[in-house]
Amino acid sequence: MSKRAAALPQHEDHDHGCGSVKLARNRARVRIAWAKLLVLSCLIVACHRAVPVTSIPAKNIGPGPIVQDTGGVIAFFKDTGPVVNFPEARTFSLQTPGQRDSLRTALRGERALWRASSPPDYRFLVRTGCFCPGVRGWLLMEVRRGQPLRAWDRTGRSAPLSDWDTFSIDGLFDMLERSADHDAAVQVSFDPRWHFPTFIHTRALPGPDMWAVIEARGLRPI
């Protein structure tokens, strides 16, 4: 009995140790399970936030209203068909004696007629080109009291007045008067009614590549 009694506490200590180990293992498994559940929950939330929200399109939404050309800007550009030649154009070879004076005389006469009959406010089409950067597109100019006020391209969009290809009619005459001072040749024609320059071709020294062309047409009082 003494031996069995002595062995009994040892057996109980062994069972108590095994139970502690099992309890520790169970607790570890529970912690791992909770950790996995927490990670899974975080992933579900993250995936839910990552999915883009697609809004339901509203019904009966079509393209916006067509912008009406209330100012008649685009209609002006119908008068931009090609002109093959200008039979009434005069050519002044400015290296020939007397030709500069002839050009200046012609300019004074046409400008006086323009000033006598010109409307104070008007619109007209102008297109310029030179050896660099080349031919530009048509522009519609609006001039009021002799000063360019607005400009549009053929799509109806506003064009900056600071560009070198925006003129008033008086600006065209000013350019021609400067050409009479330094260019080698000038070819010019004038509108028979309003007497503004409709075609200008200048060639500067020293060579044939230094050229410029300006066309104007479609003048209408406003």
CORFENNOR-V216366 format. One record per pair of residues at least 24 apart in sequence whose ideal C-beta (glycine too) atoms are under 10 Angstrom apart, sorted by the first residue. I is the first residue (numbers start at 1). GAP is how many residues later the second one is. If there is no record, write none. Layout:
# CORFENNOR-V216366
[[I/GAP] [I/GAP]]
This chain:
# CORFENNOR-V216366
[[67/89] [69/87] [71/52] [71/69] [71/71] [71/79] [71/81] [71/85] [71/151] [72/51] [72/68] [72/148] [72/150] [73/50] [73/67] [73/69] [73/77] [73/79] [73/80] [73/81] [73/82] [73/83] [73/84] [73/85] [74/66] [74/78] [74/79] [74/80] [74/81] [74/82] [75/65] [75/81] [76/47] [76/48] [76/49] [76/62] [76/63] [76/64] [76/65] [76/76] [76/78] [76/80] [76/141] [76/142] [76/144] [77/48] [77/60] [77/61] [77/62] [77/63] [77/75] [77/76] [77/77] [77/78] [77/79] [77/141] [78/47] [78/76] [78/140] [79/45] [79/46] [79/59] [79/138] [79/139] [79/141] [80/45] [80/47] [80/57] [80/58] [80/60] [80/74] [80/135] [80/137] [80/138] [81/136] [83/115] [83/116] [83/132] [83/134] [85/104] [85/114] [86/101] [86/102] [86/103] [86/104] [86/112] [86/113] [86/115] [86/129] [87/102] [88/100] [88/101] [88/102] [88/103] [88/104] [88/110] [88/111] [89/98] [89/99] [89/100] [89/101] [89/109] [89/110] [89/111] [89/112] [90/96] [90/97] [90/98] [90/99] [90/100] [91/94] [91/95] [91/96] [91/97] [91/110] [92/87] [92/88] [92/91] [92/92] [92/93] [92/94] [92/95] [92/96] [92/110] [93/91] [93/92] [93/93] [93/94] [93/110] [94/85] [94/86] [94/87] [94/88] [94/89] [94/90] [94/91] [94/92] [94/108] [94/109] [94/110] [94/111] [95/88] [95/89] [95/90] [95/110] [96/89] [99/81] [99/86] [99/87] [100/79] [100/80] [100/81] [100/82] [100/83] [100/86] [101/79] [102/78] [103/73] [103/74] [103/76] [103/77] [103/78] [103/80] [103/82] [103/83] [103/85] [104/72] [104/73] [104/76] [104/77] [105/75] [106/70] [106/74] [106/80] [106/82] [106/84] [107/66] [107/67] [107/69] [107/70] [107/72] [107/73] [107/79] [107/81] [107/83] [107/90] [108/65] [108/69] [109/81] [109/86] [110/63] [110/66] [110/78] [110/80] [110/81] [110/84] [110/85] [110/86] [110/87] [111/58] [111/59] [111/61] [111/62] [111/63] [111/65] [111/66] [111/79] [111/84] [111/85] [111/86] [112/83] [113/77] [113/78] [113/80] [113/81] [113/82] [113/83] [114/55] [114/56] [114/58] [114/59] [114/76] [114/77] [114/80] [114/81] [114/82] [114/83] [115/31] [115/54] [115/55] [115/58] [115/80] [116/79] [117/76] [117/77] [117/78] [117/79] [118/25] [118/28] [118/51] [118/52] [118/76] [118/77] [118/78] [118/101] [118/103] [119/24] [119/75] [119/100] [119/101] [119/102] [119/103] [120/24] [120/25] [120/26] [120/101] [120/102] [121/24] [121/25] [121/28] [121/100] [121/101] [122/24] [122/46] [122/47] [122/72] [122/74] [122/97] [122/98] [122/99] [122/100] [123/26] [123/27] [123/28] [123/29] [123/95] [123/96] [123/97] [123/98] [123/99] [124/43] [124/44] [124/45] [124/48] [124/67] [124/70] [124/72] [124/74] [124/92] [124/93] [124/94] [124/95] [124/96] [125/29] [125/90] [125/91] [125/92] [125/93] [125/94] [125/95] [126/25] [126/39] [126/40] [126/41] [126/42] [126/43] [126/45] [126/46] [126/71] [126/88] [126/89] [126/90] [126/91] [126/92] [127/38] [127/86] [127/87] [127/88] [127/89] [127/90] [128/35] [128/36] [128/37] [128/38] [128/39] [128/47] [128/72] [128/84] [128/85] [128/86] [128/87] [128/88] [129/36] [129/72] [129/82] [129/83] [129/84] [129/85] [129/86] [130/34] [130/35] [130/72] [130/74] [130/79] [130/80] [130/81] [130/82] [130/83] [130/84] [131/72] [131/73] [131/76] [131/77] [131/78] [131/79] [131/80] [131/81] [131/82] [132/77] [132/78] [133/31] [133/32] [135/30] [135/78] [135/80] [136/27] [136/28] [136/29] [136/78] [137/28] [138/27] [138/77] [138/79] [138/80] [139/24] [139/26] [139/27] [139/28] [140/78] [141/24] [141/25] [141/26] [141/27] [141/28] [141/30] [141/75] [141/78] [142/26] [142/80] [143/24] [143/25] [143/26] [143/27] [143/28] [143/76] [143/79] [144/24] [144/78] [146/24] [146/25] [147/24] [165/49] [167/30] [167/47] [167/49] [168/28] [169/25] [169/26] [169/27] [169/28] [169/47] [169/50] [170/26] [172/24] [172/25] [172/26] [172/28] [172/42] [172/44] [173/24] [175/25] [175/27] [175/37] [175/39] [176/24] [176/26] [176/38] [178/24] [179/24] [179/25] [179/33] [183/27] [183/28] [183/29] [184/24] [184/26] [184/27] [185/26] [186/26] [187/26] [188/26] [189/26] [190/26] [191/25] [191/26] [191/28] [193/26] [194/25] [194/27]]
